[in-house]
Amino acid sequence: MKKTLLIIVLTVVVAATVVLLSKGFLAPGEQKQTNLNGNTNVSVSTGKVLDLSNTNLNQIPAYVFDRTSLEELNVSHNKLTGAIQSQIGQLVNLKILNASDNQMTGVPAEVGRLQNLEVLDLSNNQLTGLPNELGNLKNLKTLNLSGNNYSVQDLDGIRAKLPSTVNIIL
């Protein structure tokens, strides 16, 4: 009886540990190996920095948007199309967002909620329009829009709302 109970308890503990690990609930700064679109050797930080660059992503995995303590998110050099999901607005502690070198055609208005954002790199995409809400990013220091075909009119409206100290890279 005791042996059976011990086996059950150990099974539950192991199962709970697997669930926690799969959800990214590791101590800050730890690394784990994960599978992103078939890439089994992707090292993903579970602290305040998440580097998902060069992982063939078509979209940002849903679990990322639950990590509200993230300060830096790198999704560069992937295959992101359309616009980043609107849930990006949940990452209110984000300071750096690098979504360069993808095939994105738009930016969601919810990026304007990222009040702590200091660096926004959207270079080398296929952006044709920019949301006016980018002008709400009052802590922004660098906005990289090079390598896109956005509307100059959109940029002028955003620039008028941003602090004059923002370095806009065209």
N, C-alpha and C positions, 0 to 999 in steps of 0.2 A: 504493500500500500504506500509506504513512504517513498519507495523507488519510483512508483508511478506518479505520485504527486510532484516529486522533484523533476521528473522528465517534463511534466506539464508546465511547471513554473519556468524551467529553462527554455522551453519552446516559446512561451509567451514573451519572455525577456528578449530572446533572439528576434522574434517577429517584430516586436516594438522597436528594437534597435534598427532593424532593416528599414522600417517605415520612417523613422526619424532621419536616418542617413539619406534616404531617397528624397526626402522633402527638404534637404539642405540644412537640417538642424544640427550642425556641428559647432564646436567652439570657434569663436572668431579667429581667423587667420589659418585655420586648418585647411588642408587641401583634400579633395576627393577626386577619384577618377569617375567619370560619368560618360554616358553615351548620348551624344547629340547628333542626330541624323546619321548614325552609323560610325561616328568617330569615337572609338572607345578609349583613346588615350588623351582626351582633352582634360587638362588640369584646370579646375574651377575653384577659385577662392570662395570661401563662404563667409568672409569678413565683410569689410566695407567696400571692397573692390571686386568686381566681377568681370573677367576677361573671357568673352565668347567670340573673339576675333578668329577669323580663318577656320570656321567650323561648318561651313556650307549651310548655314541657317537660312530658311525661307521666311521665317518669322521669329520673333523673340519668344522663347518658351514662356508659358503662362506663369510658371513658378517664380520667374524673375520679378514679376510685379508684386509679389507678396513680400519681397525683401526690402521693406521700406527703410531700412537702415543703410542701404547702399549709398555710397558717396561717389563712386565712379563706375560707369558701365561702358564697356567697350564691345560693340557689336560690328566693328569695322571688318572689311574684307570678307563679306558674306554674300548672300544672294537675296537680301531683303528687297521686296518689291512693294509697290503701293506706298502706304504710309506705315510708320510704326504704330502699333496698336494704341488706342486711346488710353489704356490703362497705364501708360507711361506717366501720366499725371499723378499717380499714386506714389511715385518715388520722390517724395518731397525733400529728401535730404541729399539728392543728387547734386554734385558739384561739377562733375565732368561727364558729358555724354558724347561718345565718339561713335558715330554711325556713318563714317566715311567709307568710300569705296564699296558701295552697294548699287542697287538699281532702283532706289526709291524715287517715286515721282511726287510725293507729297510729305508734308509734316503735319501731324495732328495738332489742332488748336490747344490740346491739353498740355503740350510742352510749355505753354505760357504759365502753367501752375507751378513750375519748378523754380520757385523763388530763390533757392540757394545756388542755382546753376551759374557757374563761372566760365566754363568752356563748353561750347556747343560746336562740334565739328560735323558738318553735313557735306563736306567736300566730296567731289567725284561721285555724284549720284546723277539722277535724271530729273531733278526738281524743276518744275515749271511754275509752281506757285508757292508762296510763303504765307503762313497765317499771320494776321495782324497781331495775334496774341504774343508773338515773339517779342514785341515791344514791351511786354510786362516783365521781362527778365531784368530787373533793376540791379542785380549783382553780377551780371554778365561782364566778363572781361575780354573774351575772344569769341567771335562768331566767324567760322570758316565756311564760306559758301562757294569757294572756288570750284570750277569744273562742273557747273550746273547751268541751266538755261531758265532761271527764274525771271519773273517780271520785275523790271526796274521800278515800276510803280509800287509794287508790293514792298520792295526793299526801302524805298523812300519813306513810306508810311511807318514802317518798323523803326527805321533809323531815327525818325523824328521823336519817337517815344523813348528810345534807349538813352542811357547816359552818354555824354559826348566822349567819355574815356574808353568806350568799347572799341576794341580793335576788330574791325570787320575786314576779313580777307576775302577779296573777290578774285 
